[in-house]
Amino acid sequence: MTSGRRVALSRRRFLGCGPAAALAAAIPFRASAAAPPTGEDYYAKLGVQPIINAAGTYTYLTAAVMPPSVRRAVERAAYHPVRLKDLQKASGEYLARKLRCEAALVSCGASAALTLATAACIAKANGLRPEEIPGGVAGRKNEVVVQKAHRYEYDHAMQLCNVAIKEVVTVDDYRAALSERTVMTNFFNAAEGGEICQEQWLAVAHEHGVPCHLDAAADMPPIENLWKYTGMGFDLVCFSGGKGIRGPQNAGLLLGRKDLIELAAQNDNPNSDAVGRGMKVAKEQIVGMVAAVDWLLEQSNEGMEAEFLRSTAVIQRAVEKIPSVKTRVITPPIANHVPHLIIDIDPKQLGITPLEVAEKLRNGTPSIELNPATGTDGRGLMGTPNSIILSTWMLGDGEERIVASRLRSVLSRARG
C-alpha cells in the first residue's frame, strides 16, 4: 500500500499453476498476426523506439496491441463521418445484447467510465442536469462509500464530480455510512484487502437503495467477467477497453442499469456542458471497441491460456539451465488473470541483479520491457528483489523467442 488509506496500483495476489498443462491444446492466437503494415512509419519519423512488451497491459506501455480484425474496423470507420450520438446509441445497444446487460456505453477508458458512473448516480440522486455537475453538487447528496482498503489513485475519477468519499472497514461501519446523502458505492475488484465481500457489499447497499459500481478495469480474462458482475447485481461495472479486451487504448466499457447508463451518456461527450466533455471517444474508437468485443467473444479462455503458456515455456527452457536460475509460473486470481513467469536468480552467483537485467533489456535492440515488479518486493506479486517477472500475453508473433534469446544472453554473460 502506498499509505494507510491508499492501495498501490499494482496490487495483485497470485496463485500457482504449471506451465505445461495446456501446451498440447494450444490454439493459434497472436493478436499481432497480420501482413506487414503499409504507409509511412511515423514511429521512425518521430524517433520513437518500438518495444517488445513482456510486461503486460500497462498504460505507460500503450497497453494492448489490437487484433487485425479490430485494426481493420478502426481504419474503415475513419473513412466516413457519422452522427456521434447515433453511433453511441447503436453501439451501446449492440454491446448490451452481446454482454447480457440492460445497457452499455463506450467510454474513454475505464477511468472515464468511473467518472461517468459517478455523474450518473449524482444526477439520479439529485435530479441534476449535466451542466450542474460538478459546480452544483456542493450541498447536495454527494457521498460515495468505499472500503478503506479499496482507496486508490482512481478516486480522482469520482472526485471530478465533486463527491465526498467516505471510508468504511467493517459491515457495521458500512451500514452506518449509508445515508440519504449517499449517491453510490465503489468496489475495487482487484483490491487485496477489505473485510466486506462482493455479495455482502451489494446486499447492504441495495437494502438502502444505493447503486453499486464495480471497478473491473483489468479483469479480463476470463471472458465471462463481462457479464458476471452485472449478473451478480452490480448496477454499474467498468472495464478498460485497451487491456485484455484488446480494443483501442483510449476506449472502455460502462455496463449496467439502463436508467443509469442513459444518465451517464447525458454527462458524456459530445454534450458541451458536461463533466465528460473532455473524455471524447472518436468514431474510430467506438467501432474499434465493438469490434474488439466481437473478436474476444470468438476466443476461448482455454485457447488463450494455452498460447500464453506455450510462449512462456519457450522462455523457461532458454534460461532454466543457467546456474542459480529457478522458474515458476503463476496466474493472478483476478486482474491480469494470465500466466506470469517468475525467474528467481542469485545475483551474487550471476554477477547481475534483476533490475540490471531489466535495464540491459530496455536499452538493447529491440528494446524489451519486463514487468515493473521485477527486482522489487513483488508489489503484491509472489516475487522478491531477486525475481525477474514477465508475461507473454502482449507479445507478437515470434517475440517470445527474441525475449528468450536476449534474456539467456544477459544472464549467461553477466560475469563476463
Contacts in CASP RR format, 6 or more apart in sequence:
PFRMAT RR
TARGET T0000
AUTHOR 0000-0000-0000
METHOD contacts of the structure
MODEL  1
MTSGRRVALSRRRFLGCGPAAALAAAIPFRASAAAPPTGEDYYAKLGVQP
IINAAGTYTYLTAAVMPPSVRRAVERAAYHPVRLKDLQKASGEYLARKLR
CEAALVSCGASAALTLATAACIAKANGLRPEEIPGGVAGRKNEVVVQKAH
RYEYDHAMQLCNVAIKEVVTVDDYRAALSERTVMTNFFNAAEGGEICQEQ
WLAVAHEHGVPCHLDAAADMPPIENLWKYTGMGFDLVCFSGGKGIRGPQN
AGLLLGRKDLIELAAQNDNPNSDAVGRGMKVAKEQIVGMVAAVDWLLEQS
NEGMEAEFLRSTAVIQRAVEKIPSVKTRVITPPIANHVPHLIIDIDPKQL
GITPLEVAEKLRNGTPSIELNPATGTDGRGLMGTPNSIILSTWMLGDGEE
RIVASRLRSVLSRARG
1 7 0 8 1.000
1 8 0 8 1.000
1 11 0 8 1.000
2 8 0 8 1.000
5 148 0 8 1.000
5 151 0 8 1.000
5 167 0 8 1.000
6 151 0 8 1.000
6 152 0 8 1.000
6 153 0 8 1.000
7 149 0 8 1.000
7 150 0 8 1.000
7 151 0 8 1.000
7 152 0 8 1.000
7 188 0 8 1.000
7 191 0 8 1.000
7 192 0 8 1.000
7 193 0 8 1.000
8 379 0 8 1.000
8 380 0 8 1.000
9 152 0 8 1.000
9 153 0 8 1.000
10 372 0 8 1.000
10 373 0 8 1.000
10 379 0 8 1.000
10 380 0 8 1.000
10 381 0 8 1.000
11 190 0 8 1.000
11 191 0 8 1.000
11 192 0 8 1.000
11 379 0 8 1.000
11 380 0 8 1.000
12 190 0 8 1.000
12 192 0 8 1.000
12 332 0 8 1.000
12 334 0 8 1.000
12 335 0 8 1.000
12 336 0 8 1.000
12 379 0 8 1.000
12 380 0 8 1.000
12 381 0 8 1.000
13 192 0 8 1.000
13 332 0 8 1.000
13 333 0 8 1.000
13 334 0 8 1.000
13 380 0 8 1.000
14 330 0 8 1.000
14 331 0 8 1.000
14 332 0 8 1.000
14 333 0 8 1.000
14 340 0 8 1.000
14 380 0 8 1.000
14 381 0 8 1.000
14 382 0 8 1.000
15 330 0 8 1.000
15 331 0 8 1.000
15 332 0 8 1.000
15 333 0 8 1.000
16 328 0 8 1.000
16 329 0 8 1.000
16 330 0 8 1.000
16 331 0 8 1.000
16 382 0 8 1.000
17 329 0 8 1.000
17 330 0 8 1.000
17 331 0 8 1.000
17 339 0 8 1.000
18 309 0 8 1.000
18 329 0 8 1.000
19 309 0 8 1.000
19 312 0 8 1.000
19 313 0 8 1.000
19 316 0 8 1.000
19 329 0 8 1.000
19 339 0 8 1.000
19 341 0 8 1.000
20 309 0 8 1.000
20 313 0 8 1.000
21 309 0 8 1.000
22 302 0 8 1.000
22 303 0 8 1.000
22 305 0 8 1.000
22 306 0 8 1.000
22 309 0 8 1.000
23 306 0 8 1.000
23 309 0 8 1.000
23 310 0 8 1.000
23 313 0 8 1.000
25 302 0 8 1.000
25 303 0 8 1.000
25 306 0 8 1.000
26 303 0 8 1.000
26 306 0 8 1.000
26 307 0 8 1.000
26 309 0 8 1.000
26 310 0 8 1.000
27 300 0 8 1.000
27 302 0 8 1.000
27 303 0 8 1.000
27 304 0 8 1.000
27 306 0 8 1.000
27 307 0 8 1.000
28 307 0 8 1.000
29 299 0 8 1.000
29 303 0 8 1.000
29 304 0 8 1.000
29 307 0 8 1.000
30 307 0 8 1.000
30 395 0 8 1.000
30 396 0 8 1.000
30 397 0 8 1.000
31 64 0 8 1.000
31 65 0 8 1.000
31 66 0 8 1.000
31 67 0 8 1.000
31 68 0 8 1.000
31 246 0 8 1.000
31 396 0 8 1.000
32 65 0 8 1.000
32 67 0 8 1.000
32 396 0 8 1.000
32 397 0 8 1.000
33 68 0 8 1.000
33 396 0 8 1.000
33 397 0 8 1.000
34 68 0 8 1.000
34 71 0 8 1.000
43 49 0 8 1.000
43 50 0 8 1.000
49 366 0 8 1.000
49 367 0 8 1.000
50 366 0 8 1.000
50 367 0 8 1.000
51 61 0 8 1.000
51 366 0 8 1.000
51 367 0 8 1.000
51 368 0 8 1.000
51 369 0 8 1.000
52 366 0 8 1.000
52 367 0 8 1.000
52 368 0 8 1.000
52 369 0 8 1.000
52 395 0 8 1.000
52 396 0 8 1.000
52 399 0 8 1.000
52 402 0 8 1.000
52 403 0 8 1.000
53 61 0 8 1.000
53 65 0 8 1.000
53 369 0 8 1.000
53 394 0 8 1.000
53 395 0 8 1.000
54 368 0 8 1.000
54 369 0 8 1.000
54 370 0 8 1.000
54 371 0 8 1.000
54 390 0 8 1.000
54 391 0 8 1.000
54 392 0 8 1.000
54 394 0 8 1.000
54 395 0 8 1.000
54 399 0 8 1.000
54 403 0 8 1.000
55 61 0 8 1.000
55 369 0 8 1.000
55 370 0 8 1.000
55 371 0 8 1.000
55 372 0 8 1.000
55 390 0 8 1.000
55 391 0 8 1.000
55 394 0 8 1.000
56 336 0 8 1.000
56 371 0 8 1.000
56 391 0 8 1.000
56 393 0 8 1.000
56 394 0 8 1.000
57 63 0 8 1.000
57 64 0 8 1.000
57 218 0 8 1.000
57 240 0 8 1.000
57 242 0 8 1.000
57 243 0 8 1.000
57 244 0 8 1.000
57 336 0 8 1.000
57 393 0 8 1.000
57 394 0 8 1.000
58 372 0 8 1.000
59 249 0 8 1.000
61 369 0 8 1.000
62 249 0 8 1.000
63 240 0 8 1.000
63 242 0 8 1.000
63 243 0 8 1.000
63 249 0 8 1.000
64 242 0 8 1.000
64 243 0 8 1.000
64 244 0 8 1.000
64 245 0 8 1.000
64 246 0 8 1.000
64 247 0 8 1.000
64 249 0 8 1.000
64 394 0 8 1.000
65 246 0 8 1.000
65 394 0 8 1.000
65 396 0 8 1.000
66 74 0 8 1.000
66 246 0 8 1.000
66 247 0 8 1.000
66 248 0 8 1.000
66 288 0 8 1.000
66 292 0 8 1.000
67 246 0 8 1.000
67 292 0 8 1.000
67 295 0 8 1.000
69 291 0 8 1.000
69 294 0 8 1.000
69 295 0 8 1.000
70 246 0 8 1.000
70 247 0 8 1.000
70 248 0 8 1.000
70 288 0 8 1.000
70 291 0 8 1.000
70 292 0 8 1.000
70 295 0 8 1.000
72 291 0 8 1.000
73 287 0 8 1.000
73 288 0 8 1.000
73 290 0 8 1.000
73 291 0 8 1.000
74 248 0 8 1.000
74 284 0 8 1.000
74 285 0 8 1.000
74 287 0 8 1.000
74 288 0 8 1.000
74 291 0 8 1.000
75 284 0 8 1.000
76 287 0 8 1.000
77 283 0 8 1.000
77 284 0 8 1.000
77 286 0 8 1.000
77 287 0 8 1.000
77 288 0 8 1.000
78 283 0 8 1.000
78 284 0 8 1.000
81 283 0 8 1.000
82 283 0 8 1.000
84 269 0 8 1.000
84 270 0 8 1.000
84 283 0 8 1.000
85 270 0 8 1.000
87 283 0 8 1.000
87 286 0 8 1.000
87 287 0 8 1.000
88 105 0 8 1.000
88 106 0 8 1.000
88 265 0 8 1.000
88 268 0 8 1.000
88 286 0 8 1.000
91 104 0 8 1.000
91 106 0 8 1.000
91 286 0 8 1.000
91 287 0 8 1.000
91 289 0 8 1.000
91 290 0 8 1.000
92 103 0 8 1.000
92 104 0 8 1.000
92 105 0 8 1.000
92 106 0 8 1.000
93 103 0 8 1.000
93 104 0 8 1.000
94 290 0 8 1.000
95 104 0 8 1.000
95 106 0 8 1.000
95 253 0 8 1.000
95 255 0 8 1.000
95 289 0 8 1.000
95 290 0 8 1.000
95 293 0 8 1.000
96 102 0 8 1.000
96 103 0 8 1.000
96 104 0 8 1.000
96 255 0 8 1.000
98 293 0 8 1.000
98 294 0 8 1.000
98 297 0 8 1.000
99 226 0 8 1.000
99 227 0 8 1.000
99 230 0 8 1.000
99 253 0 8 1.000
99 255 0 8 1.000
99 293 0 8 1.000
100 227 0 8 1.000
100 230 0 8 1.000
100 231 0 8 1.000
101 227 0 8 1.000
101 230 0 8 1.000
101 231 0 8 1.000
101 255 0 8 1.000
101 256 0 8 1.000
102 230 0 8 1.000
102 256 0 8 1.000
102 257 0 8 1.000
102 258 0 8 1.000
102 261 0 8 1.000
103 255 0 8 1.000
103 256 0 8 1.000
103 257 0 8 1.000
103 258 0 8 1.000
103 260 0 8 1.000
103 261 0 8 1.000
103 262 0 8 1.000
104 253 0 8 1.000
104 254 0 8 1.000
104 255 0 8 1.000
104 256 0 8 1.000
104 261 0 8 1.000
105 113 0 8 1.000
105 116 0 8 1.000
105 253 0 8 1.000
105 254 0 8 1.000
105 255 0 8 1.000
105 261 0 8 1.000
105 264 0 8 1.000
105 265 0 8 1.000
105 268 0 8 1.000
106 251 0 8 1.000
106 252 0 8 1.000
106 253 0 8 1.000
106 281 0 8 1.000
106 285 0 8 1.000
106 286 0 8 1.000
106 289 0 8 1.000
106 290 0 8 1.000
107 113 0 8 1.000
107 116 0 8 1.000
107 238 0 8 1.000
107 251 0 8 1.000
107 252 0 8 1.000
107 253 0 8 1.000
107 254 0 8 1.000
107 268 0 8 1.000
107 279 0 8 1.000
107 281 0 8 1.000
108 250 0 8 1.000
108 251 0 8 1.000
108 252 0 8 1.000
108 269 0 8 1.000
108 278 0 8 1.000
108 279 0 8 1.000
108 280 0 8 1.000
108 281 0 8 1.000
108 285 0 8 1.000
109 240 0 8 1.000
109 241 0 8 1.000
109 242 0 8 1.000
109 250 0 8 1.000
109 251 0 8 1.000
109 252 0 8 1.000
109 279 0 8 1.000
110 154 0 8 1.000
110 215 0 8 1.000
110 217 0 8 1.000
110 238 0 8 1.000
110 239 0 8 1.000
110 240 0 8 1.000
110 241 0 8 1.000
110 252 0 8 1.000
110 253 0 8 1.000
111 154 0 8 1.000
111 157 0 8 1.000
111 217 0 8 1.000
112 157 0 8 1.000
112 252 0 8 1.000
112 276 0 8 1.000
112 279 0 8 1.000
113 238 0 8 1.000
113 239 0 8 1.000
113 252 0 8 1.000
113 253 0 8 1.000
113 254 0 8 1.000
113 264 0 8 1.000
114 154 0 8 1.000
114 157 0 8 1.000
114 158 0 8 1.000
114 186 0 8 1.000
114 213 0 8 1.000
114 215 0 8 1.000
114 238 0 8 1.000
115 157 0 8 1.000
115 158 0 8 1.000
115 160 0 8 1.000
115 161 0 8 1.000
115 275 0 8 1.000
115 276 0 8 1.000
115 279 0 8 1.000
116 254 0 8 1.000
116 264 0 8 1.000
116 265 0 8 1.000
116 267 0 8 1.000
116 268 0 8 1.000
116 275 0 8 1.000
116 276 0 8 1.000
116 279 0 8 1.000
117 184 0 8 1.000
117 213 0 8 1.000
117 236 0 8 1.000
117 238 0 8 1.000
117 254 0 8 1.000
117 260 0 8 1.000
117 264 0 8 1.000
118 144 0 8 1.000
118 157 0 8 1.000
118 158 0 8 1.000
118 160 0 8 1.000
118 161 0 8 1.000
118 163 0 8 1.000
118 183 0 8 1.000
118 184 0 8 1.000
118 213 0 8 1.000
119 130 0 8 1.000
119 133 0 8 1.000
119 161 0 8 1.000
119 263 0 8 1.000
119 264 0 8 1.000
119 267 0 8 1.000
119 274 0 8 1.000
119 275 0 8 1.000
119 276 0 8 1.000
120 236 0 8 1.000
120 260 0 8 1.000
120 261 0 8 1.000
120 263 0 8 1.000
120 264 0 8 1.000
120 267 0 8 1.000
121 144 0 8 1.000
121 183 0 8 1.000
121 184 0 8 1.000
121 211 0 8 1.000
121 213 0 8 1.000
121 236 0 8 1.000
121 260 0 8 1.000
121 263 0 8 1.000
122 128 0 8 1.000
122 133 0 8 1.000
122 137 0 8 1.000
122 140 0 8 1.000
122 141 0 8 1.000
122 142 0 8 1.000
122 161 0 8 1.000
122 163 0 8 1.000
122 183 0 8 1.000
122 184 0 8 1.000
123 129 0 8 1.000
123 130 0 8 1.000
123 133 0 8 1.000
123 263 0 8 1.000
123 266 0 8 1.000
123 267 0 8 1.000
124 183 0 8 1.000
124 211 0 8 1.000
124 259 0 8 1.000
124 260 0 8 1.000
124 263 0 8 1.000
125 140 0 8 1.000
125 141 0 8 1.000
125 182 0 8 1.000
125 183 0 8 1.000
126 137 0 8 1.000
126 140 0 8 1.000
126 141 0 8 1.000
126 183 0 8 1.000
128 136 0 8 1.000
128 137 0 8 1.000
128 140 0 8 1.000
130 266 0 8 1.000
130 267 0 8 1.000
130 271 0 8 1.000
130 273 0 8 1.000
130 274 0 8 1.000
130 275 0 8 1.000
131 273 0 8 1.000
131 274 0 8 1.000
133 161 0 8 1.000
133 162 0 8 1.000
133 267 0 8 1.000
133 274 0 8 1.000
133 275 0 8 1.000
134 160 0 8 1.000
134 161 0 8 1.000
134 162 0 8 1.000
134 275 0 8 1.000
135 162 0 8 1.000
136 162 0 8 1.000
137 161 0 8 1.000
137 162 0 8 1.000
137 163 0 8 1.000
138 162 0 8 1.000
141 180 0 8 1.000
141 181 0 8 1.000
141 182 0 8 1.000
141 183 0 8 1.000
142 161 0 8 1.000
142 162 0 8 1.000
142 163 0 8 1.000
142 164 0 8 1.000
142 181 0 8 1.000
142 183 0 8 1.000
143 163 0 8 1.000
143 164 0 8 1.000
143 165 0 8 1.000
143 166 0 8 1.000
143 177 0 8 1.000
143 179 0 8 1.000
143 181 0 8 1.000
143 182 0 8 1.000
143 183 0 8 1.000
144 158 0 8 1.000
144 163 0 8 1.000
144 164 0 8 1.000
144 165 0 8 1.000
144 166 0 8 1.000
144 182 0 8 1.000
144 183 0 8 1.000
144 184 0 8 1.000
144 185 0 8 1.000
144 186 0 8 1.000
145 165 0 8 1.000
145 166 0 8 1.000
145 168 0 8 1.000
145 174 0 8 1.000
145 177 0 8 1.000
145 178 0 8 1.000
145 182 0 8 1.000
145 184 0 8 1.000
145 185 0 8 1.000
145 186 0 8 1.000
145 205 0 8 1.000
145 210 0 8 1.000
146 155 0 8 1.000
146 165 0 8 1.000
146 166 0 8 1.000
146 167 0 8 1.000
146 168 0 8 1.000
146 185 0 8 1.000
146 186 0 8 1.000
146 187 0 8 1.000
146 188 0 8 1.000
147 167 0 8 1.000
147 168 0 8 1.000
147 169 0 8 1.000
147 174 0 8 1.000
147 187 0 8 1.000
147 188 0 8 1.000
147 191 0 8 1.000
147 193 0 8 1.000
147 194 0 8 1.000
147 195 0 8 1.000
147 196 0 8 1.000
147 201 0 8 1.000
148 167 0 8 1.000
148 168 0 8 1.000
148 169 0 8 1.000
148 194 0 8 1.000
149 169 0 8 1.000
149 191 0 8 1.000
149 192 0 8 1.000
149 193 0 8 1.000
149 194 0 8 1.000
149 195 0 8 1.000
150 186 0 8 1.000
150 187 0 8 1.000
150 188 0 8 1.000
150 191 0 8 1.000
150 193 0 8 1.000
150 194 0 8 1.000
151 165 0 8 1.000
151 167 0 8 1.000
152 188 0 8 1.000
152 191 0 8 1.000
154 215 0 8 1.000
155 165 0 8 1.000
158 165 0 8 1.000
158 184 0 8 1.000
158 186 0 8 1.000
159 165 0 8 1.000
160 275 0 8 1.000
161 275 0 8 1.000
163 183 0 8 1.000
163 184 0 8 1.000
166 177 0 8 1.000
166 182 0 8 1.000
168 174 0 8 1.000
168 176 0 8 1.000
168 177 0 8 1.000
168 196 0 8 1.000
169 194 0 8 1.000
169 195 0 8 1.000
170 195 0 8 1.000
170 196 0 8 1.000
171 195 0 8 1.000
171 196 0 8 1.000
171 200 0 8 1.000
171 204 0 8 1.000
174 196 0 8 1.000
174 201 0 8 1.000
174 204 0 8 1.000
175 204 0 8 1.000
178 185 0 8 1.000
178 204 0 8 1.000
178 205 0 8 1.000
178 208 0 8 1.000
178 210 0 8 1.000
182 208 0 8 1.000
182 210 0 8 1.000
183 210 0 8 1.000
183 211 0 8 1.000
184 210 0 8 1.000
184 211 0 8 1.000
184 212 0 8 1.000
184 213 0 8 1.000
185 201 0 8 1.000
185 205 0 8 1.000
185 210 0 8 1.000
185 211 0 8 1.000
185 212 0 8 1.000
185 213 0 8 1.000
186 212 0 8 1.000
186 213 0 8 1.000
186 214 0 8 1.000
186 215 0 8 1.000
187 198 0 8 1.000
187 201 0 8 1.000
187 212 0 8 1.000
187 213 0 8 1.000
187 214 0 8 1.000
187 215 0 8 1.000
187 234 0 8 1.000
188 215 0 8 1.000
189 198 0 8 1.000
189 214 0 8 1.000
189 215 0 8 1.000
189 216 0 8 1.000
189 219 0 8 1.000
189 229 0 8 1.000
189 334 0 8 1.000
189 335 0 8 1.000
190 215 0 8 1.000
190 216 0 8 1.000
190 217 0 8 1.000
190 218 0 8 1.000
190 219 0 8 1.000
190 334 0 8 1.000
190 335 0 8 1.000
192 380 0 8 1.000
196 204 0 8 1.000
198 214 0 8 1.000
198 232 0 8 1.000
198 234 0 8 1.000
199 232 0 8 1.000
201 212 0 8 1.000
202 212 0 8 1.000
202 232 0 8 1.000
202 233 0 8 1.000
202 234 0 8 1.000
205 211 0 8 1.000
205 212 0 8 1.000
206 212 0 8 1.000
211 235 0 8 1.000
211 236 0 8 1.000
211 257 0 8 1.000
211 260 0 8 1.000
212 233 0 8 1.000
212 234 0 8 1.000
212 235 0 8 1.000
212 236 0 8 1.000
213 234 0 8 1.000
213 235 0 8 1.000
213 236 0 8 1.000
213 237 0 8 1.000
213 238 0 8 1.000
214 229 0 8 1.000
214 234 0 8 1.000
214 236 0 8 1.000
214 237 0 8 1.000
214 238 0 8 1.000
215 238 0 8 1.000
216 225 0 8 1.000
216 229 0 8 1.000
216 237 0 8 1.000
216 238 0 8 1.000
216 239 0 8 1.000
217 238 0 8 1.000
217 239 0 8 1.000
217 240 0 8 1.000
217 243 0 8 1.000
217 335 0 8 1.000
218 240 0 8 1.000
218 243 0 8 1.000
218 244 0 8 1.000
218 335 0 8 1.000
218 336 0 8 1.000
219 225 0 8 1.000
219 239 0 8 1.000
219 334 0 8 1.000
219 335 0 8 1.000
219 337 0 8 1.000
220 226 0 8 1.000
220 239 0 8 1.000
220 240 0 8 1.000
220 243 0 8 1.000
220 244 0 8 1.000
220 245 0 8 1.000
220 296 0 8 1.000
220 337 0 8 1.000
221 244 0 8 1.000
221 301 0 8 1.000
221 304 0 8 1.000
221 305 0 8 1.000
221 337 0 8 1.000
221 338 0 8 1.000
222 301 0 8 1.000
222 337 0 8 1.000
223 296 0 8 1.000
223 297 0 8 1.000
223 299 0 8 1.000
223 300 0 8 1.000
223 301 0 8 1.000
224 301 0 8 1.000
225 239 0 8 1.000
226 239 0 8 1.000
226 253 0 8 1.000
226 255 0 8 1.000
226 293 0 8 1.000
226 296 0 8 1.000
229 237 0 8 1.000
230 237 0 8 1.000
230 255 0 8 1.000
230 256 0 8 1.000
234 256 0 8 1.000
235 256 0 8 1.000
235 257 0 8 1.000
235 260 0 8 1.000
236 254 0 8 1.000
236 255 0 8 1.000
236 256 0 8 1.000
236 257 0 8 1.000
236 260 0 8 1.000
236 261 0 8 1.000
236 264 0 8 1.000
237 253 0 8 1.000
237 254 0 8 1.000
237 255 0 8 1.000
237 256 0 8 1.000
238 252 0 8 1.000
238 253 0 8 1.000
238 254 0 8 1.000
238 255 0 8 1.000
239 245 0 8 1.000
239 252 0 8 1.000
239 253 0 8 1.000
239 255 0 8 1.000
240 252 0 8 1.000
241 247 0 8 1.000
241 248 0 8 1.000
241 249 0 8 1.000
241 251 0 8 1.000
241 252 0 8 1.000
241 253 0 8 1.000
241 289 0 8 1.000
241 292 0 8 1.000
242 248 0 8 1.000
242 249 0 8 1.000
242 251 0 8 1.000
242 252 0 8 1.000
242 292 0 8 1.000
243 336 0 8 1.000
244 296 0 8 1.000
244 393 0 8 1.000
245 252 0 8 1.000
245 253 0 8 1.000
245 289 0 8 1.000
245 292 0 8 1.000
245 293 0 8 1.000
245 296 0 8 1.000
246 292 0 8 1.000
246 295 0 8 1.000
246 296 0 8 1.000
247 288 0 8 1.000
247 289 0 8 1.000
247 291 0 8 1.000
247 292 0 8 1.000
248 284 0 8 1.000
248 285 0 8 1.000
248 288 0 8 1.000
248 289 0 8 1.000
248 292 0 8 1.000
250 281 0 8 1.000
250 285 0 8 1.000
251 281 0 8 1.000
251 285 0 8 1.000
251 286 0 8 1.000
251 288 0 8 1.000
251 289 0 8 1.000
251 292 0 8 1.000
252 289 0 8 1.000
253 289 0 8 1.000
253 293 0 8 1.000
254 261 0 8 1.000
254 264 0 8 1.000
255 261 0 8 1.000
266 274 0 8 1.000
267 274 0 8 1.000
267 275 0 8 1.000
267 276 0 8 1.000
268 274 0 8 1.000
268 276 0 8 1.000
268 277 0 8 1.000
268 279 0 8 1.000
269 276 0 8 1.000
269 277 0 8 1.000
269 278 0 8 1.000
269 279 0 8 1.000
269 280 0 8 1.000
269 281 0 8 1.000
270 277 0 8 1.000
270 280 0 8 1.000
271 277 0 8 1.000
281 289 0 8 1.000
304 338 0 8 1.000
304 393 0 8 1.000
305 338 0 8 1.000
305 339 0 8 1.000
308 338 0 8 1.000
308 339 0 8 1.000
308 391 0 8 1.000
308 392 0 8 1.000
308 393 0 8 1.000
309 329 0 8 1.000
309 339 0 8 1.000
311 392 0 8 1.000
311 395 0 8 1.000
311 400 0 8 1.000
312 329 0 8 1.000
312 339 0 8 1.000
312 341 0 8 1.000
312 391 0 8 1.000
312 392 0 8 1.000
312 400 0 8 1.000
314 400 0 8 1.000
314 401 0 8 1.000
314 404 0 8 1.000
315 341 0 8 1.000
315 390 0 8 1.000
315 392 0 8 1.000
315 400 0 8 1.000
315 403 0 8 1.000
315 404 0 8 1.000
315 407 0 8 1.000
316 327 0 8 1.000
316 329 0 8 1.000
316 341 0 8 1.000
317 404 0 8 1.000
318 404 0 8 1.000
318 405 0 8 1.000
318 407 0 8 1.000
318 408 0 8 1.000
319 325 0 8 1.000
319 327 0 8 1.000
319 343 0 8 1.000
319 404 0 8 1.000
319 407 0 8 1.000
319 408 0 8 1.000
319 411 0 8 1.000
320 326 0 8 1.000
320 327 0 8 1.000
322 350 0 8 1.000
322 408 0 8 1.000
322 411 0 8 1.000
322 412 0 8 1.000
323 346 0 8 1.000
323 349 0 8 1.000
323 350 0 8 1.000
324 345 0 8 1.000
324 346 0 8 1.000
324 349 0 8 1.000
324 350 0 8 1.000
325 343 0 8 1.000
325 344 0 8 1.000
325 345 0 8 1.000
325 411 0 8 1.000
326 343 0 8 1.000
326 344 0 8 1.000
326 345 0 8 1.000
327 341 0 8 1.000
327 342 0 8 1.000
327 343 0 8 1.000
327 344 0 8 1.000
328 341 0 8 1.000
328 342 0 8 1.000
328 344 0 8 1.000
328 382 0 8 1.000
329 339 0 8 1.000
329 340 0 8 1.000
329 341 0 8 1.000
329 342 0 8 1.000
330 339 0 8 1.000
330 340 0 8 1.000
330 342 0 8 1.000
330 381 0 8 1.000
330 382 0 8 1.000
331 337 0 8 1.000
331 338 0 8 1.000
331 339 0 8 1.000
331 340 0 8 1.000
332 338 0 8 1.000
332 340 0 8 1.000
336 391 0 8 1.000
338 391 0 8 1.000
338 393 0 8 1.000
339 391 0 8 1.000
339 392 0 8 1.000
339 393 0 8 1.000
340 371 0 8 1.000
340 381 0 8 1.000
340 389 0 8 1.000
340 390 0 8 1.000
340 391 0 8 1.000
341 389 0 8 1.000
341 390 0 8 1.000
341 391 0 8 1.000
341 392 0 8 1.000
342 381 0 8 1.000
342 382 0 8 1.000
342 383 0 8 1.000
342 387 0 8 1.000
342 388 0 8 1.000
342 389 0 8 1.000
343 387 0 8 1.000
343 388 0 8 1.000
343 389 0 8 1.000
343 390 0 8 1.000
343 407 0 8 1.000
344 383 0 8 1.000
344 384 0 8 1.000
344 386 0 8 1.000
344 387 0 8 1.000
344 388 0 8 1.000
345 352 0 8 1.000
345 354 0 8 1.000
345 357 0 8 1.000
345 386 0 8 1.000
345 387 0 8 1.000
345 388 0 8 1.000
345 411 0 8 1.000
346 386 0 8 1.000
347 353 0 8 1.000
347 354 0 8 1.000
347 386 0 8 1.000
350 411 0 8 1.000
350 414 0 8 1.000
350 415 0 8 1.000
351 414 0 8 1.000
351 415 0 8 1.000
352 360 0 8 1.000
352 410 0 8 1.000
352 411 0 8 1.000
352 414 0 8 1.000
353 375 0 8 1.000
353 385 0 8 1.000
353 386 0 8 1.000
354 374 0 8 1.000
354 375 0 8 1.000
354 385 0 8 1.000
354 386 0 8 1.000
354 387 0 8 1.000
354 388 0 8 1.000
355 374 0 8 1.000
355 375 0 8 1.000
356 414 0 8 1.000
357 370 0 8 1.000
357 374 0 8 1.000
357 388 0 8 1.000
357 407 0 8 1.000
357 410 0 8 1.000
357 411 0 8 1.000
358 370 0 8 1.000
358 374 0 8 1.000
358 375 0 8 1.000
358 388 0 8 1.000
360 410 0 8 1.000
361 367 0 8 1.000
361 368 0 8 1.000
361 369 0 8 1.000
361 370 0 8 1.000
361 406 0 8 1.000
361 407 0 8 1.000
361 410 0 8 1.000
362 368 0 8 1.000
362 369 0 8 1.000
364 406 0 8 1.000
366 402 0 8 1.000
368 402 0 8 1.000
368 403 0 8 1.000
368 406 0 8 1.000
370 388 0 8 1.000
370 389 0 8 1.000
370 390 0 8 1.000
371 381 0 8 1.000
371 389 0 8 1.000
371 390 0 8 1.000
371 391 0 8 1.000
372 379 0 8 1.000
373 379 0 8 1.000
373 380 0 8 1.000
373 381 0 8 1.000
373 383 0 8 1.000
373 387 0 8 1.000
373 389 0 8 1.000
374 387 0 8 1.000
374 388 0 8 1.000
374 389 0 8 1.000
374 390 0 8 1.000
375 384 0 8 1.000
375 385 0 8 1.000
375 386 0 8 1.000
375 387 0 8 1.000
375 388 0 8 1.000
375 389 0 8 1.000
376 383 0 8 1.000
376 385 0 8 1.000
377 383 0 8 1.000
377 384 0 8 1.000
377 385 0 8 1.000
378 384 0 8 1.000
378 387 0 8 1.000
378 389 0 8 1.000
381 387 0 8 1.000
381 389 0 8 1.000
383 389 0 8 1.000
388 407 0 8 1.000
390 403 0 8 1.000
392 400 0 8 1.000
392 403 0 8 1.000
395 403 0 8 1.000
END
